[in-house]
Structure formats: C-alpha cells, structure tokens
Amino acid sequence: MTVVTDTRLARRVEGRPRVHVTRRLLPSVEARMSELFDVVLNSEDRPLSRAELVAAMRESDVLVPTVTDRIDAAMLEEAGARLGLIANFGAGIEHIDLHAARARKVIVTNTPGVFTDDTADITMMLILSVPRRVGEGSRLVRDGKWTGWAPSTLLGHRIAGRRLAILGMGRIGQAVAHRARAFGLEIVYHNRHRLPASLENMLGARYEPDIDTLIAEADILTLHCPAGAETRHVLNAARIDSMKPGSFVINTARGHLIDEEALIAALEQGRLGGAGLDVYAQEPQVDPRLIALPGVITLPHLGSATIEGREHAGEKVIANIRFWVDGHRPPDQVLEGWA
C-alpha cells in the first residue's frame, strides 16, 4: 500500500473523523459507520437543502452525498477548510463539480461497478416488457377491466431477431449485451472507443461508428451513456424523428439523455411503439403525459435498488473513507477527467 504525501490527495485525520451522510443508508451500513466514525445520519431520509449541504460540509471532514445532492463550486467555496473528502454513494458523479473540488483540495470518490448487474437486469426487464405490452396488461388487470383471454387483444412483438442498439458500451452496456444475446437479439453498439474484437465476439456485438445510423436502424434503443454536458439530449428531436416507426426506447441511465418533449410527441403521435423509463428529466417529477401513455412503462429509478448492491456500495464508501483517514489514496478516487 502506497502512502500519499500530496495533501491534495490524502489527509491523515487524528481520532474519529466527522462524517455527514446526506440520505438514509441500509441499517448494516449505518451501524458500521457509527462504529468507525463520528457520523451524522439523516433519519428523515429527505434531500438536504443547499444551505444544509453547505453547513454539513463546513462541519465535517467527510461528506457522503448521493445523486440527489447537487454540489457546485459556490457551495465548495463556502465549505471551509475542514472538508477533505466527498465519498459519493453511487457511481455517477455528474452532480459534483470535480474541478472545484480539486481546486479546494477535496478528494472525490465513488462506488464504481457495484450496480452494473442490477441496472442491466432492470434494463433487460424493460426490453422484454415494453414490446410485449406488459405495462398495459398489468393496468388492465389492476383496474378490473380484463375480460379474459382473446386471440386478438394486447398483441405485442417478439424480440428474437430484432436489432438492439446500445448507446454507450461501458460496464452496464456490456452487461445488457450479455443478457440480450440469450434472447436472440441482434446487438449493435456505439461507444466513444470501440471494444476489442475479442470482447465483441464474446458479446455477439457489432460496432456502429455513426451514432445517427445506430439510432435510425434500431428496433430497440437502450441508453447507457455517461452523464455530462456532451450527452445532454443525445437522443434529440431529430434523432427521435429518424427512428423506425414502431421502435422502442429504453432509458435506465439519466433522464437528461433524452429530449423528453420530443419523446412524448413521438409517442403520442404513434411514431414510436413505446418506451421503458427508469429516469426522467425533472426527477422525481414525472411528466403526467408519460404516465398516461399506454405504451410506456414508468419506474421510480429502480436500477440500483437491490439490497445486495446498496450494501456493497456502502462498504465501498466506508473503505474509501478509511483509506483517506489513514493517509492513503482511496481506491475509488475520481479524477477530474472522469466521464
């Protein structure tokens, strides 16, 4: 283990560090944190206000935020000198200004790889459910309107032989491809960097260098791009208009990847066959038009919602804090160029 002497990277803390956790975590994780640290927990499990986040940073050595906590440069400027580590609970860190954190000599860590299988599972569920109109069928039964089996009602589409376009082929995209291959889908992907041929062969995936072609030729499009300014509305109105009639959109990544107004218009006009959404542009607010559309399945951001995943993420957060407290580089330190 290498001790880091650069104070921009690590800091040895004498005694129990003050750790402020912004949301409620699993009891086992909170109990372990209470054993190790002088920890402040959020028993109400409500998102903290901007002023509360600043106060938490000012009074703590370590902040443990989640994706619901926006931490910008002005907030970090107000945080004072005590804060040394932001140990994010979750892999995505687009809600944290990394440049400002580094300028303040604050390390940022995350929990990469923890939710890969969980998110891929929920994605595959939507890939299967939306073409088969599972959401509509469930509503029919729940509302007491199902009158029994009939040979011509609620007909969906089989997915075997359909083209699944994966936009973003990182850990989650690859895990989706691995699952989709078993269902007989043709897998095509676009990524900033092409995968090695050996990995393409293993996944049964073909690389498409042109993102517009990928989207226009997809039967089912699933989004797994990293969050950032360059991916905002990567599925914009023009690309939605280019999609095949009756094709499907799946998004379990981030809501801002899609121009939601354009997606709603295409769905309302019947140009798309349906959508499976776990994330939204104004989360937790969900546009009521999406909820009303029969061909859309709307989930409450369940991608990472497994007991196993949340426990593992908590363990990673604790490990990152302990490494930092001991004066070592945390194993999951995020560098400024991360995306």
C-alpha positions as CSV (number, residue, x, y, z in Angstrom):
1,M,0.0,0.0,0.0
2,T,1.4,3.4,-1.0
3,V,1.2,6.3,1.3
4,V,0.3,9.5,-0.5
5,T,2.1,12.6,0.8
6,D,0.5,15.1,-1.5
7,T,-2.2,16.8,0.6
8,R,-4.3,17.3,-2.4
9,L,-4.8,13.6,-2.5
10,A,-4.9,12.4,1.1
11,R,-5.0,13.6,4.7
12,R,-4.4,11.8,7.9
13,V,-7.1,12.5,10.4
14,E,-6.4,12.1,14.1
15,G,-9.2,10.5,16.1
16,R,-12.6,9.7,14.7
17,P,-13.4,11.7,11.6
18,R,-16.7,13.6,11.4
19,V,-18.7,12.0,8.6
20,H,-22.0,13.5,7.4
21,V,-24.3,11.2,5.4
22,T,-27.0,13.0,3.4
23,R,-29.5,10.2,2.9
24,R,-30.6,7.1,4.9
25,L,-28.5,4.1,4.0
26,L,-29.1,0.4,4.9
27,P,-29.0,-0.3,8.7
28,S,-26.0,-2.5,8.4
29,V,-24.0,0.3,6.7
30,E,-25.1,3.0,9.1
31,A,-24.2,0.7,12.0
32,R,-20.7,0.1,10.7
33,M,-20.2,3.8,10.1
34,S,-21.3,4.6,13.6
35,E,-18.7,2.1,14.9
36,L,-15.9,3.7,12.9
37,F,-16.7,7.4,12.6
38,D,-18.3,10.3,14.4
39,V,-21.2,10.1,12.0
40,V,-24.2,12.3,11.4
41,L,-27.1,10.4,9.8
42,N,-30.3,11.5,8.1
43,S,-33.0,9.7,9.9
44,E,-35.7,11.6,8.0
45,D,-34.2,10.5,4.6
46,R,-35.1,13.7,2.9
47,P,-32.9,15.6,0.4
48,L,-30.9,18.3,2.2
49,S,-31.3,21.9,1.1
50,R,-28.4,23.8,-0.4
51,A,-27.9,25.6,2.9
52,E,-27.9,22.3,4.8
53,L,-25.4,20.8,2.5
54,V,-23.0,23.7,2.9
55,A,-23.4,23.5,6.7
56,A,-22.7,19.8,6.6
57,M,-19.5,20.3,4.6
58,R,-18.4,23.1,6.8
59,E,-18.8,21.0,10.0
60,S,-17.4,17.7,8.6
61,D,-14.2,16.0,7.5
62,V,-16.2,13.8,5.0
63,L,-19.4,14.3,3.2
64,V,-21.3,11.2,1.9
65,P,-23.7,12.5,-0.7
66,T,-25.9,10.8,-3.3
67,V,-27.1,11.6,-6.8
68,T,-29.9,13.8,-5.2
69,D,-27.3,16.2,-3.8
70,R,-26.0,18.9,-6.2
71,I,-22.6,20.2,-5.1
72,D,-21.3,23.2,-7.1
73,A,-18.3,25.4,-7.0
74,A,-20.0,28.1,-4.9
75,M,-21.0,25.6,-2.3
76,L,-17.5,24.2,-2.1
77,E,-16.1,27.7,-1.7
78,E,-18.4,28.2,1.3
79,A,-17.4,24.8,2.8
80,G,-14.3,26.0,4.6
81,A,-11.0,24.2,5.2
82,R,-12.2,21.2,7.2
83,L,-13.8,19.2,4.4
84,G,-11.2,16.8,2.8
85,L,-13.3,14.0,1.2
86,I,-16.5,13.7,-0.7
87,A,-17.2,9.9,-0.6
88,N,-20.1,9.7,-3.0
89,F,-22.6,6.8,-2.6
90,G,-23.1,5.7,-6.2
91,A,-21.0,5.6,-9.4
92,G,-22.4,8.8,-11.1
93,I,-20.7,12.0,-10.0
94,E,-22.1,14.5,-12.5
95,H,-23.8,16.2,-9.5
96,I,-20.4,17.2,-8.1
97,D,-18.1,19.9,-9.5
98,L,-14.9,17.9,-9.8
99,H,-12.8,20.9,-10.9
100,A,-13.9,23.0,-8.0
101,A,-13.3,20.1,-5.6
102,R,-9.8,19.7,-6.8
103,A,-9.1,23.4,-6.5
104,R,-10.2,23.2,-2.9
105,K,-8.0,20.1,-2.4
106,V,-11.0,17.9,-1.7
107,I,-10.9,14.3,-2.9
108,V,-13.9,12.8,-4.6
109,T,-14.6,9.1,-4.6
110,N,-17.5,7.0,-5.9
111,T,-18.6,3.3,-6.0
112,P,-17.9,2.0,-9.5
113,G,-19.1,-1.4,-10.7
114,V,-21.4,-2.0,-7.8
115,F,-24.7,-1.6,-9.6
116,T,-23.7,-3.0,-13.0
117,D,-25.7,-6.2,-12.9
118,D,-28.7,-4.6,-11.0
119,T,-29.1,-1.9,-13.7
120,A,-28.6,-4.4,-16.5
121,D,-31.3,-6.6,-15.0
122,I,-33.8,-3.8,-14.9
123,T,-32.9,-2.8,-18.4
124,M,-33.4,-6.3,-19.7
125,M,-36.7,-6.4,-17.9
126,L,-37.9,-3.3,-19.8
127,I,-36.5,-4.6,-23.1
128,L,-38.7,-7.6,-22.7
129,S,-41.7,-5.9,-21.1
130,V,-42.3,-2.9,-23.4
131,P,-42.7,-4.7,-26.7
132,R,-44.9,-7.3,-25.1
133,R,-47.2,-4.6,-23.6
134,V,-46.7,-5.8,-20.1
135,G,-47.5,-2.4,-18.6
136,E,-50.8,-2.2,-20.4
137,G,-51.7,-5.7,-19.4
138,S,-50.9,-5.0,-15.7
139,R,-53.0,-1.9,-15.7
140,L,-55.9,-3.8,-17.3
141,V,-55.9,-6.4,-14.5
142,R,-55.3,-3.9,-11.7
143,D,-58.2,-1.7,-12.9
144,G,-60.5,-4.6,-13.1
145,K,-61.1,-4.2,-16.8
146,W,-59.7,-7.5,-18.0
147,T,-62.5,-9.6,-19.5
148,G,-60.5,-12.8,-20.3
149,W,-58.2,-14.2,-22.9
150,A,-58.9,-13.4,-26.5
151,P,-56.8,-14.2,-29.7
152,S,-56.6,-10.7,-30.9
153,T,-56.1,-8.4,-27.9
154,L,-53.0,-6.9,-26.3
155,L,-50.8,-8.3,-29.1
156,G,-47.2,-7.3,-28.7
157,H,-44.0,-8.2,-30.6
158,R,-41.5,-11.0,-30.1
159,I,-38.0,-9.7,-29.7
160,A,-35.9,-12.5,-31.1
161,G,-34.2,-11.3,-34.3
162,R,-34.8,-7.6,-33.5
163,R,-32.0,-5.2,-33.6
164,L,-31.0,-3.9,-30.1
165,A,-28.9,-0.7,-30.4
166,I,-26.8,0.0,-27.3
167,L,-25.7,3.6,-27.0
168,G,-22.8,3.5,-24.5
169,M,-20.9,0.3,-24.1
170,G,-19.3,0.6,-20.7
171,R,-19.8,-1.9,-17.9
172,I,-23.6,-1.7,-17.9
173,G,-23.9,-1.7,-21.7
174,Q,-21.8,-4.8,-21.9
175,A,-23.8,-6.5,-19.2
176,V,-27.0,-5.7,-21.2
177,A,-25.5,-7.1,-24.3
178,H,-24.5,-10.3,-22.5
179,R,-28.1,-10.8,-21.4
180,A,-29.7,-9.8,-24.7
181,R,-27.7,-12.3,-26.7
182,A,-29.5,-15.1,-24.8
183,F,-32.9,-13.8,-26.1
184,G,-31.8,-13.9,-29.8
185,L,-31.4,-10.1,-30.3
186,E,-29.1,-8.7,-32.9
187,I,-26.7,-6.4,-30.9
188,V,-25.2,-3.3,-32.4
189,Y,-23.5,-0.6,-30.3
190,H,-21.9,2.8,-30.4
191,N,-19.2,3.9,-28.0
192,R,-16.6,6.6,-27.8
193,H,-14.0,3.8,-28.1
194,R,-14.5,0.6,-29.9
195,L,-14.3,-2.6,-27.8
196,P,-11.5,-5.1,-28.6
197,A,-12.6,-7.7,-31.2
198,S,-12.4,-10.5,-28.7
199,L,-14.9,-8.8,-26.5
200,E,-17.2,-8.0,-29.4
201,N,-17.1,-11.7,-30.4
202,M,-17.9,-12.8,-26.8
203,L,-20.9,-10.4,-26.6
204,G,-22.0,-11.0,-30.2
205,A,-22.0,-7.3,-30.7
206,R,-21.3,-5.3,-33.9
207,Y,-19.7,-1.8,-33.7
208,E,-21.5,1.1,-35.5
209,P,-19.2,4.1,-35.8
210,D,-22.1,6.5,-36.7
211,I,-24.4,7.3,-33.9
212,D,-27.2,8.6,-36.2
213,T,-27.1,5.3,-38.2
214,L,-27.2,3.3,-34.9
215,I,-30.4,5.1,-33.8
216,A,-32.1,5.2,-37.1
217,E,-31.8,1.5,-37.7
218,A,-32.7,0.3,-34.2
219,D,-35.7,-1.7,-33.3
220,I,-35.0,-1.2,-29.7
221,L,-32.7,1.6,-28.4
222,T,-31.2,1.4,-24.9
223,L,-29.2,4.3,-23.5
224,H,-26.1,3.8,-21.3
225,C,-24.1,6.9,-21.9
226,P,-22.1,8.6,-19.1
227,A,-23.7,11.8,-17.8
228,G,-22.3,15.2,-18.9
229,A,-22.9,18.3,-21.0
230,E,-21.9,16.5,-24.2
231,T,-24.5,13.8,-23.7
232,R,-27.4,16.1,-22.8
233,H,-30.3,15.3,-25.2
234,V,-28.1,12.9,-27.1
235,L,-31.4,11.5,-28.2
236,N,-32.8,14.7,-29.5
237,A,-35.8,15.5,-31.7
238,A,-34.1,14.9,-35.0
239,R,-32.8,11.5,-33.9
240,I,-36.2,10.5,-32.5
241,D,-37.8,11.6,-35.8
242,S,-35.3,9.3,-37.6
243,M,-36.2,6.2,-35.7
244,K,-38.1,3.4,-37.3
245,P,-41.9,3.5,-36.9
246,G,-42.9,1.3,-34.0
247,S,-39.4,1.2,-32.5
248,F,-38.8,1.3,-28.7
249,V,-36.7,3.5,-26.4
250,I,-35.3,2.3,-23.1
251,N,-33.6,4.6,-20.6
252,T,-32.1,3.4,-17.2
253,A,-29.2,5.9,-17.3
254,R,-30.0,9.6,-16.8
255,G,-33.1,11.5,-17.7
256,H,-31.3,14.3,-19.4
257,L,-30.0,12.0,-22.2
258,I,-33.4,12.3,-23.9
259,D,-35.3,15.4,-25.1
260,E,-38.4,14.4,-23.2
261,E,-40.7,16.7,-25.1
262,A,-39.7,15.2,-28.4
263,L,-40.1,11.7,-27.0
264,I,-43.6,12.4,-25.7
265,A,-44.6,13.9,-29.0
266,A,-43.4,10.8,-30.9
267,L,-45.2,8.5,-28.5
268,E,-48.4,10.5,-28.6
269,Q,-48.4,10.6,-32.4
270,G,-47.8,6.8,-32.5
271,R,-44.5,7.1,-34.3
272,L,-42.7,5.0,-31.6
273,G,-44.0,1.8,-30.3
274,G,-43.3,2.5,-26.7
275,A,-40.8,3.3,-24.0
276,G,-39.4,1.9,-20.8
277,L,-38.1,4.6,-18.5
278,D,-36.5,4.5,-15.1
279,V,-35.2,8.0,-15.1
280,Y,-36.7,11.4,-16.0
281,A,-35.7,15.0,-17.0
282,Q,-37.2,16.6,-13.8
283,E,-36.8,13.7,-11.4
284,P,-38.6,13.0,-9.1
285,Q,-41.3,14.8,-11.0
286,V,-42.6,12.6,-13.9
287,D,-44.4,14.3,-16.8
288,P,-48.1,13.1,-16.4
289,R,-48.3,12.6,-20.2
290,L,-45.7,9.8,-19.9
291,I,-47.7,8.2,-17.1
292,A,-50.9,8.4,-19.2
293,L,-49.4,6.8,-22.4
294,P,-50.4,3.1,-22.5
295,G,-47.2,2.0,-24.2
296,V,-44.9,3.5,-21.6
297,I,-43.6,1.7,-18.5
298,T,-42.5,4.2,-15.9
299,L,-40.4,3.0,-13.0
300,P,-39.2,5.0,-9.9
301,H,-35.4,4.9,-10.5
302,L,-35.1,1.2,-9.5
303,G,-31.9,0.5,-11.5
304,S,-29.7,0.2,-8.4
305,A,-32.4,-0.8,-5.9
306,T,-31.2,-4.1,-4.6
307,I,-30.2,-4.9,-1.0
308,E,-27.0,-6.5,-2.2
309,G,-26.0,-3.5,-4.3
310,R,-26.7,-0.9,-1.7
311,E,-24.8,-2.9,0.9
312,H,-21.8,-3.2,-1.4
313,A,-21.9,0.5,-2.2
314,G,-21.9,1.3,1.5
315,E,-18.9,-1.0,2.0
316,K,-17.1,0.8,-0.7
317,V,-17.9,4.2,0.8
318,I,-16.5,3.0,4.2
319,A,-13.4,1.6,2.6
320,N,-12.7,4.9,0.8
321,I,-13.1,6.9,4.0
322,R,-10.8,4.6,6.0
323,F,-8.1,4.7,3.3
324,W,-8.3,8.5,3.3
325,V,-8.3,8.8,7.1
326,D,-5.2,6.6,7.3
327,G,-3.3,8.9,4.8
328,H,-3.6,6.7,1.8
329,R,-5.1,7.3,-1.7
330,P,-8.7,6.0,-1.6
331,P,-9.2,3.0,-4.0
332,D,-12.1,4.7,-5.9
333,Q,-10.8,8.2,-6.2
334,V,-12.4,10.0,-9.2
335,L,-10.1,12.1,-11.4
336,E,-11.2,15.4,-12.9
337,G,-11.4,14.0,-16.4
338,W,-13.8,11.1,-15.4
339,A,-16.8,10.6,-17.6
